Amino acid sequence: MIQALALTRVLGISDVERLDVSSLLQTETAPNPEVADYPDAKYVNYKPLGISLCYEMTPPSSTKSLAFIDLFSPPSSGTRRPRRKQAYDGYACPPLPLVFRFKNTTLELPPPPAPRQGKKLPDNIPTTMERSLIFEVDDHTTGKDFVSHFGEPTKKGEGQEGYVPPFMEWERVEIVNDEGKTVEVGVMVELQEGGSGGGDDEAKKGAALWDRAGDWTWVGLKLFAVSSSSGL
């Protein structure tokens, strides 16, 4: 089990500070990581644990700080596309679930976009949604599950076939710390095209991507710091 709050707390630390990855992921030990150090960024990859840490230069400082954390949930070998290198290649699945804890069960929804000229918004558009206090992300969690707990994403992209998968991003997700205080973290989720959705293949091909992506499972989850966030 991984606590999202524990990962959120270490965002922003310097690459010269000791980071106990086994404690963060609640595992007995952590293997020696693969490290790739560049002038502007440093990647520390624990592939057997399904996690990658990215430290970036933050001028005017001469050191790098932890900018984001990637977790990977690779699909089974039978569903991977051959001869295409993916970001999760070589990674195992982390010790899931990844647990998000919320302050309340009611989530306020952003206002709908303004209608096009000559059009009218439907009546009774919901302004809130209900969710559970705890969201446990496992390897079967779908795009629809994320939306039902985080709300509509701040941005999303359809990706690029063979290179970048479809993704959803939330600039601010509010979770609670041990004292019940709200903490904000950014979350981006990449989806495995084809995922776990059932149904007729021809019908799937004809549907718009976001009509289908709700049933797709995730392959990558990124946590990043929110500017001017407090309570970490």
C-alpha positions as CSV (number, residue, x, y, z in Angstrom):
1,M,0.0,0.0,0.0
2,I,1.2,3.5,-0.9
3,Q,-0.1,6.7,0.7
4,A,-0.4,9.5,-1.8
5,L,0.2,11.9,1.1
6,A,3.6,10.4,1.8
7,L,4.6,10.9,-1.8
8,T,3.2,14.4,-1.8
9,R,5.3,15.3,1.2
10,V,8.6,14.6,-0.4
11,L,8.0,16.7,-3.6
12,G,10.4,19.6,-3.6
13,I,13.2,18.0,-1.6
14,S,16.8,18.4,-2.9
15,D,18.5,15.5,-4.7
16,V,21.3,15.7,-2.1
17,E,18.8,14.8,0.7
18,R,18.3,11.1,1.6
19,L,15.0,9.7,0.4
20,D,13.9,6.4,1.9
21,V,11.9,4.8,-1.0
22,S,11.2,1.6,0.9
23,S,9.4,3.6,3.6
24,L,7.4,5.6,1.1
25,L,6.2,2.4,-0.7
26,Q,6.0,0.4,2.6
27,T,8.3,-2.3,1.3
28,E,11.0,-4.1,3.3
29,T,13.8,-3.0,1.0
30,A,14.5,-1.0,-2.1
31,P,16.9,-2.0,-4.8
32,N,19.7,0.2,-6.0
33,P,18.2,2.6,-8.5
34,E,19.2,3.3,-12.1
35,V,20.3,7.0,-12.2
36,A,20.5,9.2,-15.3
37,D,21.9,12.6,-14.4
38,Y,21.7,15.5,-16.9
39,P,22.5,19.2,-16.6
40,D,18.9,20.2,-16.1
41,A,17.3,17.0,-14.7
42,K,18.1,13.8,-12.8
43,Y,16.1,10.6,-13.1
44,V,16.2,8.0,-10.3
45,N,14.4,4.9,-11.4
46,Y,13.4,2.0,-9.2
47,K,12.1,-0.3,-11.9
48,P,11.4,-3.4,-9.8
49,L,9.2,-1.1,-7.6
50,G,7.4,0.6,-10.5
51,I,8.5,4.1,-9.5
52,S,10.6,6.9,-11.1
53,L,11.7,10.1,-9.4
54,C,12.5,13.2,-11.5
55,Y,14.6,16.0,-10.0
56,E,14.8,19.3,-12.0
57,M,17.0,22.3,-11.7
58,T,15.4,25.2,-9.9
59,P,17.3,28.4,-10.6
60,P,19.0,30.3,-9.0
61,S,19.8,27.2,-6.9
62,S,22.6,25.0,-8.2
63,T,20.9,21.8,-6.9
64,K,18.0,19.9,-8.3
65,S,14.7,19.3,-6.5
66,L,12.1,16.6,-6.8
67,A,9.6,17.9,-9.4
68,F,7.5,14.8,-10.0
69,I,7.0,11.2,-9.2
70,D,5.9,8.6,-11.7
71,L,4.2,5.3,-10.9
72,F,3.7,2.7,-13.6
73,S,1.2,-0.1,-14.0
74,P,2.3,-1.9,-17.1
75,P,-0.2,-4.0,-19.0
76,S,0.2,-7.7,-19.2
77,S,2.7,-8.9,-21.9
78,G,-0.1,-10.2,-24.0
79,T,-1.6,-6.8,-24.5
80,R,1.6,-4.8,-25.2
81,R,2.3,-3.7,-28.7
82,P,5.4,-5.3,-30.1
83,R,8.4,-3.3,-31.3
84,R,7.2,0.0,-29.6
85,K,9.1,1.4,-26.7
86,Q,6.8,2.6,-24.0
87,A,7.6,4.7,-20.9
88,Y,6.8,1.7,-18.6
89,D,9.1,-0.7,-20.4
90,G,11.3,-2.6,-17.8
91,Y,9.1,-1.5,-14.8
92,A,7.2,-3.8,-12.5
93,C,3.9,-2.8,-11.0
94,P,4.3,-0.9,-7.7
95,P,3.0,-2.2,-4.4
96,L,-0.6,-1.0,-4.9
97,P,-3.1,0.3,-3.9
98,L,-2.2,3.9,-4.0
99,V,-4.4,5.6,-1.5
100,F,-5.9,9.1,-1.7
101,R,-7.9,10.4,1.3
102,F,-10.3,13.2,1.0
103,K,-11.8,15.7,3.5
104,N,-15.4,15.1,2.5
105,T,-17.6,13.1,0.3
106,T,-18.9,16.1,-1.7
107,L,-16.8,17.5,-4.6
108,E,-17.7,20.8,-6.2
109,L,-17.7,20.8,-10.0
110,P,-16.4,23.6,-12.1
111,P,-19.0,25.6,-14.0
112,P,-19.8,24.4,-17.5
113,P,-18.2,26.1,-20.5
114,A,-20.3,28.9,-22.1
115,P,-22.6,27.6,-24.8
116,R,-22.0,28.4,-28.4
117,Q,-23.8,31.3,-29.9
118,G,-27.4,30.5,-30.4
119,K,-27.2,27.5,-28.1
120,K,-28.5,27.0,-24.6
121,L,-27.2,25.1,-21.6
122,P,-29.4,22.3,-20.4
123,D,-31.4,22.9,-17.2
124,N,-30.3,21.5,-13.8
125,I,-26.6,21.0,-14.6
126,P,-25.1,19.4,-11.4
127,T,-22.8,21.6,-9.3
128,T,-21.5,18.8,-7.0
129,M,-20.8,15.1,-7.1
130,E,-20.6,12.5,-4.4
131,R,-17.6,10.2,-3.8
132,S,-16.1,8.0,-1.1
133,L,-13.7,9.4,1.4
134,I,-11.0,7.0,0.4
135,F,-9.9,6.3,-3.2
136,E,-7.7,3.2,-3.7
137,V,-6.0,3.0,-7.0
138,D,-5.1,-0.5,-8.1
139,D,-4.1,-2.0,-11.5
140,H,-7.8,-2.3,-12.5
141,T,-8.6,1.4,-11.9
142,T,-10.1,3.1,-15.0
143,G,-10.3,6.6,-16.3
144,K,-13.9,6.7,-15.2
145,D,-12.9,5.8,-11.6
146,F,-10.4,8.8,-11.5
147,V,-13.0,11.2,-12.8
148,S,-15.6,10.0,-10.2
149,H,-13.1,10.9,-7.4
150,F,-11.2,13.9,-8.8
151,G,-13.9,15.4,-10.9
152,E,-13.5,16.5,-14.5
153,P,-9.8,16.9,-15.4
154,T,-8.2,20.3,-15.9
155,K,-6.9,19.2,-19.2
156,K,-6.8,16.0,-21.3
157,G,-5.1,14.9,-24.5
158,E,-5.8,12.2,-27.0
159,G,-2.1,11.3,-27.2
160,Q,-0.2,10.2,-30.3
161,E,-0.5,6.7,-31.6
162,G,2.5,4.6,-30.6
163,Y,4.2,7.4,-28.7
164,V,2.1,9.3,-26.1
165,P,-1.0,7.6,-24.6
166,P,-4.2,9.5,-23.9
167,F,-3.9,11.4,-20.6
168,M,-6.0,13.3,-18.1
169,E,-4.5,15.9,-15.7
170,W,-5.8,17.6,-12.6
171,E,-3.8,20.7,-11.6
172,R,-5.1,20.6,-8.0
173,V,-6.4,17.5,-6.2
174,E,-7.2,18.1,-2.5
175,I,-6.3,15.4,0.0
176,V,-6.0,15.5,3.7
177,N,-2.9,15.1,6.0
178,D,-2.8,13.4,9.4
179,E,-4.1,16.4,11.1
180,G,-7.1,16.7,8.8
181,K,-5.6,19.7,7.0
182,T,-6.1,20.0,3.2
183,V,-3.1,19.4,1.0
184,E,-3.0,20.0,-2.8
185,V,-1.2,17.8,-5.3
186,G,-1.2,17.7,-9.1
187,V,-2.1,14.4,-10.8
188,M,-1.7,13.2,-14.3
189,V,-2.9,9.8,-15.5
190,E,-2.0,8.1,-18.7
191,L,-4.4,5.4,-20.0
192,Q,-3.9,2.2,-21.8
193,E,-5.7,2.4,-25.1
194,G,-8.1,-0.5,-25.4
195,G,-7.9,-1.0,-21.7
196,S,-10.5,-3.1,-19.9
197,G,-13.6,-2.1,-21.8
198,G,-15.7,-4.8,-23.3
199,G,-18.2,-4.7,-26.2
200,D,-18.1,-5.0,-30.0
201,D,-14.7,-4.1,-31.5
202,E,-16.3,-2.4,-34.5
203,A,-18.5,-0.3,-32.3
204,K,-15.4,0.7,-30.3
205,K,-13.6,1.9,-33.5
206,G,-16.5,4.1,-34.4
207,A,-16.8,5.8,-31.0
208,A,-15.0,9.0,-30.0
209,L,-11.9,8.3,-28.0
210,W,-13.3,9.9,-24.7
211,D,-16.5,7.9,-25.1
212,R,-14.3,4.8,-24.9
213,A,-11.5,5.9,-22.6
214,G,-13.6,5.8,-19.4
215,D,-13.2,2.0,-19.3
216,W,-9.4,2.0,-20.0
217,T,-7.1,1.2,-17.2
218,W,-4.1,3.4,-16.3
219,V,-0.4,2.7,-17.2
220,G,1.2,5.8,-15.8
221,L,0.4,8.1,-12.9
222,K,2.4,11.3,-12.2
223,L,2.3,13.3,-8.9
224,F,3.6,16.9,-9.1
225,A,3.8,19.9,-6.8
226,V,1.1,22.6,-6.9
227,S,2.5,26.1,-6.9
228,S,1.7,28.1,-3.7
229,S,0.5,24.9,-2.1
230,S,0.5,24.7,1.7
231,G,0.4,22.2,4.4
232,L,3.0,19.7,3.1
